[in-house]
Amino acid sequence: IQGEVGGPTLVTDQRISDRKLASKGWLCFPAVNRICMFDGTLLHMVVPGRQDTQFIETLKQEGIDRNERRVTVMISFWKELHIQDG
């Protein structure tokens, strides 16, 4: 998989408990071996839709029809973990 497949991760300065909207945001574009670390209480998401169309077109010209997808791994660390009854 190419590192440039998929949209960037958007991290804002807003938390779910905030009463006002985010005033800042940071984009982390996908790349091979890139890591994006941030406070997990900040609202974050992956912006959909970005694909490397030139790469896909080159593959098609070579007879390779691939539908590339972004795969991410999320790892979280907690100082304390409180589990609530569901």
PyMOL CGO cylinders between C-alpha atoms (Angstrom):
from pymol import cmd
from pymol.cgo import CYLINDER

trace = [
    CYLINDER, 0.00, 0.00, 0.00, 1.21, 3.45, -0.81, 0.3, 1, 1, 1, 1, 1, 1,
    CYLINDER, 1.21, 3.45, -0.81, 1.63, 5.72, 2.21, 0.3, 1, 1, 1, 1, 1, 1,
    CYLINDER, 1.63, 5.72, 2.21, -0.31, 8.47, 0.48, 0.3, 1, 1, 1, 1, 1, 1,
    CYLINDER, -0.31, 8.47, 0.48, -3.63, 6.60, 0.36, 0.3, 1, 1, 1, 1, 1, 1,
    CYLINDER, -3.63, 6.60, 0.36, -6.56, 8.05, 2.29, 0.3, 1, 1, 1, 1, 1, 1,
    CYLINDER, -6.56, 8.05, 2.29, -7.30, 11.36, 3.88, 0.3, 1, 1, 1, 1, 1, 1,
    CYLINDER, -7.30, 11.36, 3.88, -5.36, 13.17, 6.59, 0.3, 1, 1, 1, 1, 1, 1,
    CYLINDER, -5.36, 13.17, 6.59, -6.08, 12.92, 10.31, 0.3, 1, 1, 1, 1, 1, 1,
    CYLINDER, -6.08, 12.92, 10.31, -7.58, 16.13, 11.68, 0.3, 1, 1, 1, 1, 1, 1,
    CYLINDER, -7.58, 16.13, 11.68, -6.90, 16.93, 15.36, 0.3, 1, 1, 1, 1, 1, 1,
    CYLINDER, -6.90, 16.93, 15.36, -8.69, 19.93, 16.90, 0.3, 1, 1, 1, 1, 1, 1,
    CYLINDER, -8.69, 19.93, 16.90, -8.22, 21.86, 20.15, 0.3, 1, 1, 1, 1, 1, 1,
    CYLINDER, -8.22, 21.86, 20.15, -11.81, 21.01, 21.17, 0.3, 1, 1, 1, 1, 1, 1,
    CYLINDER, -11.81, 21.01, 21.17, -12.82, 18.43, 23.74, 0.3, 1, 1, 1, 1, 1, 1,
    CYLINDER, -12.82, 18.43, 23.74, -16.23, 16.76, 23.86, 0.3, 1, 1, 1, 1, 1, 1,
    CYLINDER, -16.23, 16.76, 23.86, -17.04, 18.62, 27.10, 0.3, 1, 1, 1, 1, 1, 1,
    CYLINDER, -17.04, 18.62, 27.10, -16.24, 22.07, 25.60, 0.3, 1, 1, 1, 1, 1, 1,
    CYLINDER, -16.24, 22.07, 25.60, -19.12, 24.51, 25.11, 0.3, 1, 1, 1, 1, 1, 1,
    CYLINDER, -19.12, 24.51, 25.11, -17.42, 26.31, 22.21, 0.3, 1, 1, 1, 1, 1, 1,
    CYLINDER, -17.42, 26.31, 22.21, -16.23, 25.02, 18.85, 0.3, 1, 1, 1, 1, 1, 1,
    CYLINDER, -16.23, 25.02, 18.85, -12.58, 24.37, 18.06, 0.3, 1, 1, 1, 1, 1, 1,
    CYLINDER, -12.58, 24.37, 18.06, -10.48, 27.41, 17.19, 0.3, 1, 1, 1, 1, 1, 1,
    CYLINDER, -10.48, 27.41, 17.19, -7.47, 25.43, 15.91, 0.3, 1, 1, 1, 1, 1, 1,
    CYLINDER, -7.47, 25.43, 15.91, -6.92, 22.26, 13.94, 0.3, 1, 1, 1, 1, 1, 1,
    CYLINDER, -6.92, 22.26, 13.94, -3.92, 20.31, 12.69, 0.3, 1, 1, 1, 1, 1, 1,
    CYLINDER, -3.92, 20.31, 12.69, -3.73, 17.95, 9.71, 0.3, 1, 1, 1, 1, 1, 1,
    CYLINDER, -3.73, 17.95, 9.71, -1.46, 14.92, 9.62, 0.3, 1, 1, 1, 1, 1, 1,
    CYLINDER, -1.46, 14.92, 9.62, -1.25, 13.57, 6.05, 0.3, 1, 1, 1, 1, 1, 1,
    CYLINDER, -1.25, 13.57, 6.05, -0.62, 9.84, 5.59, 0.3, 1, 1, 1, 1, 1, 1,
    CYLINDER, -0.62, 9.84, 5.59, 2.92, 8.78, 4.70, 0.3, 1, 1, 1, 1, 1, 1,
    CYLINDER, 2.92, 8.78, 4.70, 4.91, 5.58, 5.09, 0.3, 1, 1, 1, 1, 1, 1,
    CYLINDER, 4.91, 5.58, 5.09, 6.15, 5.17, 8.69, 0.3, 1, 1, 1, 1, 1, 1,
    CYLINDER, 6.15, 5.17, 8.69, 4.49, 8.41, 9.87, 0.3, 1, 1, 1, 1, 1, 1,
    CYLINDER, 4.49, 8.41, 9.87, 3.19, 8.60, 13.43, 0.3, 1, 1, 1, 1, 1, 1,
    CYLINDER, 3.19, 8.60, 13.43, 0.71, 11.13, 14.75, 0.3, 1, 1, 1, 1, 1, 1,
    CYLINDER, 0.71, 11.13, 14.75, 0.59, 11.51, 18.54, 0.3, 1, 1, 1, 1, 1, 1,
    CYLINDER, 0.59, 11.51, 18.54, -1.83, 13.75, 20.42, 0.3, 1, 1, 1, 1, 1, 1,
    CYLINDER, -1.83, 13.75, 20.42, -3.93, 14.01, 23.57, 0.3, 1, 1, 1, 1, 1, 1,
    CYLINDER, -3.93, 14.01, 23.57, -6.75, 11.52, 23.00, 0.3, 1, 1, 1, 1, 1, 1,
    CYLINDER, -6.75, 11.52, 23.00, -9.28, 13.76, 24.74, 0.3, 1, 1, 1, 1, 1, 1,
    CYLINDER, -9.28, 13.76, 24.74, -9.06, 16.18, 21.78, 0.3, 1, 1, 1, 1, 1, 1,
    CYLINDER, -9.06, 16.18, 21.78, -11.66, 15.67, 19.06, 0.3, 1, 1, 1, 1, 1, 1,
    CYLINDER, -11.66, 15.67, 19.06, -10.08, 13.99, 16.04, 0.3, 1, 1, 1, 1, 1, 1,
    CYLINDER, -10.08, 13.99, 16.04, -11.10, 12.27, 12.81, 0.3, 1, 1, 1, 1, 1, 1,
    CYLINDER, -11.10, 12.27, 12.81, -9.90, 11.07, 9.43, 0.3, 1, 1, 1, 1, 1, 1,
    CYLINDER, -9.90, 11.07, 9.43, -10.93, 13.33, 6.55, 0.3, 1, 1, 1, 1, 1, 1,
    CYLINDER, -10.93, 13.33, 6.55, -12.34, 10.98, 3.86, 0.3, 1, 1, 1, 1, 1, 1,
    CYLINDER, -12.34, 10.98, 3.86, -11.78, 10.85, 0.15, 0.3, 1, 1, 1, 1, 1, 1,
    CYLINDER, -11.78, 10.85, 0.15, -8.12, 11.55, -0.64, 0.3, 1, 1, 1, 1, 1, 1,
    CYLINDER, -8.12, 11.55, -0.64, -6.51, 9.08, -3.03, 0.3, 1, 1, 1, 1, 1, 1,
    CYLINDER, -6.51, 9.08, -3.03, -3.35, 9.16, -5.10, 0.3, 1, 1, 1, 1, 1, 1,
    CYLINDER, -3.35, 9.16, -5.10, -5.11, 9.15, -8.47, 0.3, 1, 1, 1, 1, 1, 1,
    CYLINDER, -5.11, 9.15, -8.47, -1.84, 9.27, -10.43, 0.3, 1, 1, 1, 1, 1, 1,
    CYLINDER, -1.84, 9.27, -10.43, -0.61, 6.09, -8.69, 0.3, 1, 1, 1, 1, 1, 1,
    CYLINDER, -0.61, 6.09, -8.69, -3.94, 4.32, -9.31, 0.3, 1, 1, 1, 1, 1, 1,
    CYLINDER, -3.94, 4.32, -9.31, -3.90, 5.36, -12.98, 0.3, 1, 1, 1, 1, 1, 1,
    CYLINDER, -3.90, 5.36, -12.98, -0.33, 4.07, -13.41, 0.3, 1, 1, 1, 1, 1, 1,
    CYLINDER, -0.33, 4.07, -13.41, -1.37, 0.70, -11.98, 0.3, 1, 1, 1, 1, 1, 1,
    CYLINDER, -1.37, 0.70, -11.98, -4.37, 0.52, -14.32, 0.3, 1, 1, 1, 1, 1, 1,
    CYLINDER, -4.37, 0.52, -14.32, -2.09, 1.18, -17.32, 0.3, 1, 1, 1, 1, 1, 1,
    CYLINDER, -2.09, 1.18, -17.32, 0.02, -1.77, -16.16, 0.3, 1, 1, 1, 1, 1, 1,
    CYLINDER, 0.02, -1.77, -16.16, -3.11, -3.95, -15.99, 0.3, 1, 1, 1, 1, 1, 1,
    CYLINDER, -3.11, -3.95, -15.99, -3.36, -3.85, -12.21, 0.3, 1, 1, 1, 1, 1, 1,
    CYLINDER, -3.36, -3.85, -12.21, -6.75, -2.83, -10.85, 0.3, 1, 1, 1, 1, 1, 1,
    CYLINDER, -6.75, -2.83, -10.85, -6.35, -2.13, -7.14, 0.3, 1, 1, 1, 1, 1, 1,
    CYLINDER, -6.35, -2.13, -7.14, -8.67, -0.37, -4.78, 0.3, 1, 1, 1, 1, 1, 1,
    CYLINDER, -8.67, -0.37, -4.78, -6.26, 1.04, -2.20, 0.3, 1, 1, 1, 1, 1, 1,
    CYLINDER, -6.26, 1.04, -2.20, -7.48, 1.64, 1.34, 0.3, 1, 1, 1, 1, 1, 1,
    CYLINDER, -7.48, 1.64, 1.34, -5.92, 3.32, 4.31, 0.3, 1, 1, 1, 1, 1, 1,
    CYLINDER, -5.92, 3.32, 4.31, -5.21, 1.07, 7.27, 0.3, 1, 1, 1, 1, 1, 1,
    CYLINDER, -5.21, 1.07, 7.27, -4.47, 2.64, 10.64, 0.3, 1, 1, 1, 1, 1, 1,
    CYLINDER, -4.47, 2.64, 10.64, -3.48, 1.29, 14.03, 0.3, 1, 1, 1, 1, 1, 1,
    CYLINDER, -3.48, 1.29, 14.03, -4.65, 3.13, 17.15, 0.3, 1, 1, 1, 1, 1, 1,
    CYLINDER, -4.65, 3.13, 17.15, -2.90, 2.57, 20.45, 0.3, 1, 1, 1, 1, 1, 1,
    CYLINDER, -2.90, 2.57, 20.45, -4.08, 4.31, 23.62, 0.3, 1, 1, 1, 1, 1, 1,
    CYLINDER, -4.08, 4.31, 23.62, -2.40, 4.68, 27.00, 0.3, 1, 1, 1, 1, 1, 1,
    CYLINDER, -2.40, 4.68, 27.00, -4.19, 5.57, 30.22, 0.3, 1, 1, 1, 1, 1, 1,
    CYLINDER, -4.19, 5.57, 30.22, -2.78, 6.58, 33.60, 0.3, 1, 1, 1, 1, 1, 1,
    CYLINDER, -2.78, 6.58, 33.60, -5.92, 5.05, 35.12, 0.3, 1, 1, 1, 1, 1, 1,
    CYLINDER, -5.92, 5.05, 35.12, -8.69, 3.01, 33.54, 0.3, 1, 1, 1, 1, 1, 1,
    CYLINDER, -8.69, 3.01, 33.54, -12.21, 3.19, 34.98, 0.3, 1, 1, 1, 1, 1, 1,
    CYLINDER, -12.21, 3.19, 34.98, -14.70, 0.73, 33.54, 0.3, 1, 1, 1, 1, 1, 1,
    CYLINDER, -14.70, 0.73, 33.54, -18.36, 1.61, 33.93, 0.3, 1, 1, 1, 1, 1, 1,
    CYLINDER, -18.36, 1.61, 33.93, -21.13, -0.95, 34.08, 0.3, 1, 1, 1, 1, 1, 1,
    CYLINDER, -21.13, -0.95, 34.08, -23.02, -0.93, 30.78, 0.3, 1, 1, 1, 1, 1, 1,
]
cmd.load_cgo(trace, "trace")
